[in-house]
Amino acid sequence: MLNVRQKFYLKMMNRRADAGLERSFPGGRQKIDKPVYIIRRSGRSLGLFSYVETNLARIVYAIEHDMIPVIDMRHFDNRLKESESENPWDTYFEQPCGLSLEEAYKVKDIILSDSGVPEDRPGDSMDFLTGGTGTLEKWRTVAKQYIRFNQDTQRYVDSRYKTLIEGKGKVLGVLARGTDYANLKPSKHPIQPSGEEILLKTKEVLEERGYDRVFLATEDSEILKLFREELGEKLVAAEDGCLEYKDGFLSEAQNTQNKTKKQINLDYLTNIFILSGCDAIVAGRTSGTVGAALLTEGWEYEYYFDLGVYE
């Protein structure tokens, strides 16, 4: 995909201390009316919706600066790639403005984005999720325009939605993050409620508001078991997305499953998509929660655990 000059420049650039800064990048021969803005992000432990949040911010930046955004997760390190030739963004989403990655690197004028985290972005703060910052609606509108599943992903999540919750009355969505998040307690990230805490709140909301079903989005088989024992047939969950966790990062534990990375991420996208289509939500604050808030048309009731952050 890269020409010889671009490959050499990328190799040399990655040896520099300032490799992560925004910079001009060698282009091809094709001239178009705007520069191409290649969006990248560094980090080996990041999940899919962490990329969605930062990529969305970079897309807005590119549009505001009269550039064409193109997301490149092929040439920059991440844990979502099945192979070196894959651009994981294209595996699940459309490019924001229709220009493909291959086409982008043929354009004469190319700008490579900063590889860090933009300050102005969707986030997991209580102010953002509850609308206190006044920016949730803005980001939701932008996400609707630029964060689009590709046809295969859309067909898959639509099918799972129909199977799991369509026609089953009013549904309370619950996002319960366990496994490595609860075990490793990543510094400065929101503290997650325990399975018992989130189950207690779920039962309280059910009693007060009378939902017909609970859709549980979790990767933790112990949390799923706890909810199943308490809620029985009232509970709906995509159980094939759960695992028995022992230790380490979630991505490492998932690698022990007999599943491709694509299937693991489709399971995750399914959970977030279904949450976005529920009537209400109870959740810990995670990137997945932010993703559901960006995708939803709106919930009639929302509750987010505000337990501080890990030290």
Residue pairs with C-beta under 8 A, 6 or more apart in sequence:
1 74
1 75
1 101
1 102
1 105
2 10
2 75
2 105
3 26
3 28
3 105
5 26
6 25
6 26
6 105
9 25
9 26
10 75
13 19
13 23
19 115
20 42
20 114
20 115
20 116
21 114
22 111
22 112
22 113
22 114
23 111
23 112
24 110
24 111
24 112
25 38
25 110
25 111
25 112
26 110
27 36
27 105
27 106
27 107
27 108
27 109
27 110
28 105
28 106
28 107
28 108
29 106
29 108
30 103
30 106
30 107
30 108
31 107
31 108
31 109
32 68
32 107
32 108
32 109
34 66
34 67
34 68
34 109
35 66
35 67
35 68
35 107
35 109
35 110
35 111
36 67
36 68
36 70
36 99
36 104
36 107
36 109
36 110
36 111
37 58
37 61
37 62
37 65
37 67
37 68
37 69
37 70
37 111
37 113
38 70
38 72
38 104
38 105
38 110
38 111
38 112
38 113
39 55
39 58
39 59
39 62
39 69
39 70
39 71
39 72
39 113
40 72
40 73
40 75
40 76
40 112
40 113
40 115
41 51
41 54
41 55
41 73
41 76
41 78
41 115
41 116
41 117
42 76
42 77
42 115
42 116
43 50
43 77
43 78
44 77
44 78
44 79
45 79
45 249
45 251
46 78
46 79
47 250
47 268
47 287
47 288
48 80
48 88
48 92
48 265
48 268
48 269
49 268
49 272
49 287
49 288
49 290
49 291
50 287
51 73
51 78
51 80
51 89
52 143
52 147
52 287
52 291
52 294
53 121
53 122
53 123
53 287
53 290
53 291
54 117
54 118
54 121
55 71
55 89
55 147
56 121
56 122
56 139
56 142
56 143
56 146
56 147
56 294
57 118
57 120
57 121
57 122
58 69
58 71
58 113
58 118
59 69
59 71
59 96
59 142
59 146
60 142
61 113
61 118
62 68
62 69
63 69
67 111
68 97
68 99
68 104
69 96
69 97
69 146
70 95
70 96
70 97
70 99
70 100
70 101
70 104
71 87
71 89
71 93
71 95
71 96
71 101
72 87
72 89
72 101
72 104
73 80
73 81
73 87
73 88
73 89
74 81
74 84
74 85
74 86
74 87
74 88
74 101
76 115
78 88
79 251
80 88
80 261
80 265
81 88
81 261
82 88
82 91
82 260
82 261
82 262
87 101
88 265
89 95
90 100
90 101
90 150
91 150
91 262
91 265
92 149
92 150
92 153
92 265
92 266
92 269
93 147
93 148
93 149
93 150
93 153
94 148
94 149
94 150
95 101
96 146
96 147
96 148
97 146
104 110
122 128
122 135
122 136
122 139
122 143
122 290
122 293
122 294
123 290
124 190
124 285
124 286
124 287
124 289
124 290
125 133
125 285
126 132
126 285
126 304
126 306
127 133
128 135
128 136
128 290
129 136
129 285
129 289
129 290
129 293
129 302
129 304
130 302
130 304
131 137
136 293
139 294
140 293
140 294
140 296
143 294
143 295
147 294
147 295
149 157
149 269
153 266
153 269
156 266
156 269
156 270
157 266
157 269
157 270
157 273
157 274
160 238
160 270
160 273
160 274
161 270
161 273
161 274
161 277
164 215
164 236
164 237
164 238
164 274
165 171
165 213
165 215
165 236
165 274
165 277
165 278
168 212
168 213
168 236
169 211
169 212
169 213
170 210
170 211
170 212
170 213
170 279
170 280
171 211
171 212
171 213
171 214
171 215
171 236
171 278
171 279
171 280
172 202
172 205
172 206
172 209
172 211
172 213
172 214
172 215
172 278
172 279
172 280
172 281
172 282
172 301
173 214
173 215
173 217
173 274
173 275
173 278
173 279
173 280
173 281
173 282
173 283
173 292
173 299
174 198
174 202
174 214
174 215
174 216
174 217
174 218
174 227
174 281
174 282
174 283
175 217
175 218
175 271
175 275
175 281
175 282
175 283
175 284
175 286
175 288
175 289
175 292
176 192
176 193
176 195
176 198
176 216
176 217
176 218
176 220
176 223
176 227
176 283
176 284
177 192
177 218
177 219
177 220
177 284
177 286
177 288
178 192
178 195
178 218
178 219
178 220
178 222
178 223
178 245
179 219
179 220
179 243
179 245
179 250
179 253
180 245
180 248
180 249
180 250
180 253
181 189
181 192
181 250
181 286
182 192
182 194
182 220
183 245
183 247
184 249
185 191
185 310
185 311
186 310
187 309
187 310
187 311
188 309
188 310
189 309
189 310
190 284
190 285
190 286
190 305
190 307
190 308
190 309
190 310
191 305
191 307
191 308
191 309
191 310
192 284
192 286
192 305
192 307
193 201
193 284
193 305
193 307
195 220
195 222
195 223
195 226
195 227
196 226
197 305
198 223
198 282
198 284
198 305
199 226
199 227
199 230
201 282
201 303
201 305
202 214
202 227
202 231
202 282
203 230
203 231
205 211
205 280
205 282
205 301
205 303
206 214
206 234
209 280
209 301
211 279
211 280
212 234
213 234
213 235
213 236
214 227
214 231
214 234
214 235
214 236
215 236
215 237
215 274
215 275
215 278
216 223
216 224
216 227
216 235
216 236
216 237
217 237
217 238
217 271
217 272
217 274
217 275
217 288
218 224
218 227
218 237
218 242
218 271
219 241
219 242
219 243
219 245
219 250
219 268
220 242
220 243
220 245
221 242
221 243
221 244
221 245
222 244
222 245
224 237
224 239
224 242
227 235
227 237
228 235
228 237
238 267
238 270
238 271
238 274
240 267
241 264
241 267
241 268
241 270
241 271
243 253
243 254
243 257
245 253
246 253
254 261
254 264
257 264
268 288
271 288
272 288
272 291
272 292
272 295
273 295
275 281
275 283
275 288
275 292
275 296
276 291
276 292
276 293
276 295
276 296
276 297
277 296
278 299
279 299
279 300
279 301
280 299
280 300
280 301
280 302
281 289
281 292
281 299
281 301
281 302
281 303
282 303
283 289
283 292
283 303
283 304
283 305
284 304
284 305
284 307
285 304
285 305
285 306
289 304
